[in-house]
Amino acid sequence: MSLRLAALAPFVLVGLLCGTTRSAELPWPDKSGPTADGHVSPSDAAGLPLAWDEATNKNIAWKIPLEGEGHSTPVIGDGKLWFTAATDDGKQQYVYVVDAADGKVIHHKLLFENTDPEPLGNPINSYASPSCVLEEGAVYAHFGTYGTARLDPQTAAVVWQRRDLNARHYRGPGSSPIVFENLLILTFDGIDRQYVAALDKNTGKTVWETPRSHDYKDLNEQGKPKGDGDYRKAYHTPSIALVAGRPQLITVASKAAFGLDPYTGKEIWVLEHENMNAAPRVLFLPGLAIINSGSERATLFGLKLDETTQGNVTQSHVLWQRKKANCALSSPVLVGERLFFMTNQGVLYSVDARSGEEIYAQRIGGSFCASPVVAGNVLYFCDEKGTTTVVRAASAYEEVGVNTIEDGMRASPAVAQGAMYLRTFGHLYKIATPK
């Protein structure tokens, strides 16, 4: 265990508690990296370029065109990248497997066909936004209500699949799966149903299913949810922390966040909030969970997380809250006890994670859905037009560089063996220093 991760004990992130534990063969097994917090391991960060440019081909190792659409972040293992894509009408959904060395497409496999997929209803999402999750001997591809499959990482053959775990996403699926021990955990926060489910990762059979228990407070005069349930949606990917010696599944829904027992799905605590569309992942420090509650008007909470965090903790365990100028879709990252995040309007904030006090704000410009990655003391922020701003993780704003490619992105970067992989709207790039 690295010194940085050891400092987090007993609050250990999902990458160390479950099947996605990082190894040399699995450098980026989860959408948020080996420790589910956007951090690149020191060995994989070594030699990572700070500068590149498509106009001059500087540090562009390769670029390949992609068919279909998708915002899923590549996961990387055994020298291969795995990610999903779909036709723009959602009638066909695929998994891509690409050789990390040369960009050769190994598989472009049709997984699911849908005769009448629900329209996305927005210009941002896609039918292939949830990211795969990878472990030794298995890769799991998930498309929300349209289907989930375990694949053989050597052949891409389907080991099992489920198409009966459903919810009306209305604006499209977004929550990615995670692996915890022998469980594959899925999140469905649709307009009609909202629940978390755990499957036996070896067989695909349901182990437990937990519906959201809170009051959304969204009923109209006729007693029906406003907007047909549009205010009940969320896109959150859960994380796992070790609390008082036991794992907890931390999951954020519309109007509430929860701590669940990952073995049984039993609810341990609930934090009520006022927002919807939760997407950014939860981060942890000893005794503290940092929770983003939703989209444009999100609140950022510093929640006391220990053996006393039980029941409704809305009034009892909130240590601080930041009610404006928070990230919406892009997740925050922690460096030490400093929190860094980019708003959708392109303002970078640094906040003290223990107090919630703002350290600095810097307007970068651009629009951001992709989450940043941290390599040592450097942060990479990728915007929707293809610009990556590289910033030092310091107490004052320090720009290291601004890099451009021709295509924008909503998928987050993935990093392995000194190379960064950028999945854009139409291409996949490998950014690396020539050997």
MOMO-V24062 format. One record per residue. RES is the residue in one small letter. PHI is phi in whole degrees, 0 to 359 (999 if undefined). OMEGA is omega in degrees with one decimal (none if undefined). Layout:
RES;PHI;OMEGA
RES;PHI;OMEGA
//
This chain:
m;999;-179.6
s;289;178.5
l;298;-179.7
r;297;-179.3
l;286;178.1
a;298;179.6
a;293;-179.7
l;276;-178.4
a;300;8.2
p;269;179.8
f;258;-172.4
v;260;-177.1
l;284;-172.7
v;303;-176.2
g;297;-179.8
l;262;-176.6
l;261;-170.1
c;223;-169.7
g;293;-178.7
t;267;178.0
t;307;-174.0
r;288;170.4
s;221;178.6
a;299;-179.1
e;275;-178.4
l;234;-175.0
p;288;-177.9
w;217;-172.0
p;276;-173.9
d;229;-179.2
k;304;-179.2
s;254;174.5
g;93;-171.7
p;292;178.7
t;240;173.7
a;58;-178.3
d;225;178.4
g;85;-178.0
h;271;175.0
v;270;177.1
s;296;-179.3
p;305;-178.6
s;293;179.3
d;281;178.4
a;282;-177.2
a;300;178.5
g;82;-179.4
l;296;-176.8
p;296;171.9
l;263;-175.9
a;220;172.5
w;203;-178.6
d;201;-177.9
e;286;-178.6
a;299;-179.8
t;254;-177.4
n;66;-179.8
k;293;176.9
n;58;170.9
i;263;-176.3
a;290;173.7
w;199;178.4
k;214;179.7
i;234;175.6
p;282;178.8
l;240;173.8
e;268;176.1
g;77;-177.1
e;236;176.1
g;166;178.5
h;244;180.0
s;292;178.0
t;279;176.1
p;297;166.2
v;251;-169.0
i;229;176.0
g;200;178.2
d;53;176.4
g;74;-178.6
k;230;174.4
l;256;178.1
w;241;175.2
f;200;-175.5
t;253;176.5
a;208;179.8
a;210;171.1
t;294;-174.3
d;294;176.7
d;267;177.4
g;77;-176.5
k;280;176.3
q;226;-178.5
q;231;-169.4
y;236;165.0
v;241;175.4
y;260;169.1
v;231;-173.6
v;234;176.2
d;291;-176.0
a;292;-176.3
a;288;-171.7
d;237;178.8
g;81;178.5
k;291;177.1
v;281;179.9
i;276;177.2
h;221;166.8
h;226;-163.8
k;258;174.1
l;286;179.7
l;258;-174.6
f;224;172.0
e;240;-176.1
n;233;-177.0
t;285;-175.1
d;214;-179.6
p;294;-180.0
e;291;177.8
p;303;-176.9
l;291;177.1
g;72;175.2
n;200;-176.7
p;270;-172.5
i;260;-171.0
n;279;178.7
s;219;175.8
y;273;178.3
a;217;179.6
s;264;175.5
p;298;-179.7
s;271;173.9
c;289;169.2
v;230;-168.9
l;234;171.8
e;215;177.8
e;301;175.3
g;85;-178.3
a;199;168.5
v;228;-176.7
y;242;178.7
a;250;-172.5
h;222;178.8
f;234;-177.7
g;66;-176.0
t;299;-174.7
y;279;175.3
g;150;178.3
t;224;-178.6
a;216;167.3
r;262;-178.8
l;239;172.7
d;283;-175.5
p;290;177.5
q;273;-173.2
t;241;-173.2
a;67;176.3
a;291;179.6
v;283;176.9
v;273;171.6
w;205;176.0
q;213;176.1
r;230;176.2
r;231;-175.4
d;253;173.9
l;263;-165.1
n;232;170.6
a;196;175.3
r;276;-178.7
h;289;177.9
y;68;176.7
r;254;179.7
g;97;179.2
p;286;178.8
g;208;-176.5
s;284;178.8
s;266;177.4
p;282;168.1
i;228;175.5
v;253;173.2
f;227;-177.1
e;50;-178.1
n;263;-175.2
l;245;166.5
l;253;-173.7
i;254;-175.8
l;239;-178.0
t;237;179.2
f;231;174.7
d;242;-179.6
g;264;179.6
i;273;-178.7
d;254;-179.8
r;225;179.1
q;222;-176.5
y;197;172.3
v;242;-179.0
a;231;175.1
a;241;178.9
l;250;167.7
d;294;-172.4
k;293;-178.7
n;275;-176.2
t;244;-175.6
g;83;-178.7
k;283;-179.5
t;291;175.9
v;264;173.9
w;206;177.4
e;217;-175.7
t;239;176.1
p;286;173.5
r;296;-170.7
s;257;-168.7
h;271;176.6
d;271;180.0
y;285;178.6
k;55;-175.4
d;232;-176.9
l;279;177.3
n;273;-176.9
e;296;178.4
q;271;179.3
g;79;179.4
k;250;179.6
p;300;178.2
k;296;180.0
g;61;-178.1
d;58;179.8
g;98;-177.1
d;299;-178.7
y;276;179.6
r;258;-175.1
k;281;170.0
a;204;-174.7
y;228;-169.0
h;281;170.5
t;258;-173.5
p;286;174.7
s;225;-179.3
i;235;174.7
a;235;175.2
l;265;-175.1
v;240;-178.8
a;52;175.3
g;85;-180.0
r;234;177.0
p;292;171.1
q;232;173.9
l;267;-178.7
i;255;-173.3
t;223;-175.7
v;247;179.1
a;249;166.8
s;297;173.9
k;73;178.9
a;195;170.0
a;240;-173.0
f;225;162.9
g;249;-178.7
l;239;169.4
d;283;-175.1
p;292;180.0
y;281;-173.1
t;237;-174.2
g;83;-178.3
k;295;-179.7
e;285;178.6
i;258;180.0
w;209;176.6
v;221;173.8
l;243;179.8
e;277;175.8
h;216;-171.3
e;247;-169.7
n;247;-179.8
m;226;174.8
n;64;-179.4
a;305;179.1
a;225;-176.3
p;300;-178.3
r;282;178.5
v;282;175.5
l;244;-173.0
f;224;162.4
l;233;178.1
p;307;178.5
g;79;-172.6
l;215;168.8
a;246;179.8
i;252;-168.0
i;239;173.1
n;260;-167.8
s;270;-176.3
g;174;-171.7
s;261;-167.1
e;303;-179.1
r;252;-175.1
a;297;169.2
t;254;175.6
l;256;-176.9
f;248;163.2
g;258;-173.7
l;254;173.3
k;297;-175.8
l;231;177.7
d;206;-176.3
e;293;178.8
t;273;-177.2
t;281;-177.1
q;213;179.7
g;72;177.6
n;277;-173.1
v;254;-175.2
t;301;-178.2
q;265;-169.5
s;259;-167.8
h;236;177.0
v;281;-178.3
l;278;175.0
w;200;173.8
q;213;179.2
r;242;-167.3
k;264;178.5
k;212;179.4
a;57;177.1
n;242;177.5
c;290;-177.6
a;250;-178.6
l;253;179.0
s;283;-179.0
s;283;172.0
p;281;172.9
v;227;177.1
l;250;168.6
v;233;-169.4
g;63;176.8
e;250;175.3
r;253;180.0
l;259;177.1
f;236;176.5
f;204;-178.7
m;246;174.9
t;285;179.2
n;295;178.9
q;268;172.5
g;84;173.9
v;251;178.6
l;269;177.7
y;242;168.4
s;241;-173.1
v;226;173.4
d;290;-173.3
a;288;-180.0
r;278;-175.1
s;246;-174.2
g;81;-178.6
e;283;-178.8
e;286;177.4
i;265;173.6
y;202;172.8
a;225;-179.3
q;219;177.1
r;283;178.5
i;260;-173.0
g;91;-179.4
g;93;179.3
s;235;-168.7
f;232;167.3
c;248;-178.9
a;295;176.8
s;273;179.9
p;285;169.6
v;238;-178.7
v;243;176.1
a;237;-174.4
g;67;178.3
n;252;-179.6
v;238;179.7
l;244;179.0
y;245;178.6
f;241;-176.3
c;252;-177.6
d;258;-173.8
e;284;178.3
k;250;176.3
g;100;178.5
t;263;175.4
t;247;177.5
t;262;-178.8
v;255;-171.4
v;230;174.0
r;283;177.0
a;278;-173.7
a;235;-178.4
s;284;173.0
a;229;-176.8
y;296;177.7
e;220;-178.8
e;276;179.2
v;268;179.8
g;182;176.3
v;231;-172.4
n;237;-175.4
t;232;165.6
i;231;-170.9
e;281;-170.6
d;239;177.9
g;275;-174.9
m;207;168.2
r;241;173.0
a;287;178.8
s;279;177.6
p;293;171.6
a;231;-172.9
v;227;175.0
a;203;172.0
q;51;175.1
g;75;179.3
a;234;175.1
m;250;179.8
y;248;-177.9
l;245;177.4
r;264;-175.8
t;261;-178.7
f;296;-177.2
g;225;-173.6
h;216;170.3
l;236;-178.0
y;247;166.0
k;247;179.2
i;258;-176.5
a;201;175.7
t;286;178.8
p;302;-179.9
k;280;none
//
